[in-house]
Amino acid sequence: MESILHSTTESNGKLALLEQIFILMCKNASPQDVKNFLFDAGMQLSQVYKVTSIDSLDSFHLEVNDNLEKLGFGVSQFDDLGDMIEIKNFNLPLNFDDKFADKWLTCFGFVLCGLYNGWFRQTGAPAGLFCDIKELISPNTVNLVLKKR
């Protein structure tokens, strides 16, 4: 299946547009409003790019990576730590403005948290599990954690 980001030129245009949306949101909305909006956008994306694998964390993980590839959102690695799952999302698209790099990763992290929350709920995970950003690793990695609130 083709990625949302079809070609380099088209990809750059979509990423430039996304970056401007993120920049304007960060300038014109409160940090909590930005987080809530982007989290909700990720939840909505999880309804478009659904997962069906509920047999094991490994099969779920493979399906998640297939969806991330379709979206052009890199690749993930899951670590089951017992009371939480750490999710490392590598190879996110790079932004164009170095001065916005940290906020770019933060915004992507909010979208990814919404995606993962939606995907885990699709497998029957309890609503009490919540994804949050653990660490930003420049230039294109976000570490997330899924745990009970």
N, C-alpha and C positions, 0 to 999 in steps of 0.2 A: 504494500500500500504506500502511496506517495506521502511524503511529509508535507505538513502545512507550509514549510519553507522550501519551495520547489527548486529554486535556482539561487546562485550566489547573489545575483543582482536583485532578484525578488526578495531573497532573504534579507539582504542589507536594507532594502526599503522597509520591510516589515519590522525589522529590528530598530531602525531609526525612528519609525512611527511609535513603536512601543516605548522606546527610551523617552521620547518627547511626552508621551502620556504619563509615564512615571514621574518625570521631572515636574510637569505641571501639577500633578496630583500632590507631590511633596511640597510644592510651593503654596498651593491653594487650599489644602485640607489639613486637618490635624493629623498627627502621626497615628492616632487610634482610628480615625476615619479611613486613612490610607490602608492600614492593616486590615480593617474589617472589609473594605471594598475588595481588595485584592484576594483575601481569603475566600470571600464569597465567589469571586470570579473563578478561583481554582475549584471550588465545590461544583460550580456549574460545568466547568470543563470535565470534571469526573463523571458527569451525567452523559456527556457526549462521547467520551473515551472511557467506556465502562470496563470493569474487570469481572470475570466470571470464575476464575480459579480460586476455589476455597479449600482444596484438598490439603495443601501444605503452604508454609511460608515460602518455600522455594518455587513452587509453581506460580504462586501469586506474584513473587518477585520478578519472574520471567515475563509475565504478562504486563506488569507495571513498566518494565524496561521497554517492551514493545510499544506501549502507549507513549512513553517519553520520547522514543525515537520518532514516532509519527508527529509528535508536537514540536520536535526540534529542541527538546529540553534536556539533552544530555543523557546520562545513564546513572542508575542508582546502585548502591550497595547497602544491604540490610545487615545489621548485627543485632541478634536477639540477646538482650542483656538480662533476661528474666523478667524484671519488673518494668522494662521499657524496651522499645526497639529504636536503635539509632539508625538513621537513614542518611547516608552520604550521597549527595547528588553532585556528580562531576560533570565537567564539560558543558556547563550552561553557556548560552550564547554570550559573547563578549559585548560590552557596550562600547560606544564610540567616544564618550567624554570621560577621560580619566578622573576628572574632578567629581564625577557622579558615581564612580565605581562601587563604593560601599553601599550607597543607597540603591543602586541597581541590583546588587546581590540581595539586599534586604527585601526589596520589592519582589524579586523572583522568589525569595524564601517564603513570603506570605502567600503567593500564588501556589507554590509547591505544597505548603501546609494544607491549603484548601483541597488540592488534588488528593494528597495522601489521606486526609480525613475522609473525603468522599469515597475513595477506593477501599479503605479499611471498613467503612460502614457497609459498603456493598457486600462484603464478605460475612457480615453479621457481627462484626466487632462492636462492643458496647459504645454507646454515645458518650460515655464518660472518658473515653480515650481521646486525647487531644494532641495535635502536632504543634510543635513550636520550634523556632530557630535556636539552635545551640551555638553555632559558630559560623562565621563567614570567612572563607579562605580565598583571598584574592589570587587570581583574577576571576575564576569561574566555578567555585565549589561552595556549596552550602551544606552544612551538617545540621540535620534536624533530629528531633527526638519525639517519639510518640509514646505517651505515658498517660496515666490517670491524672486528672486535674488535681 
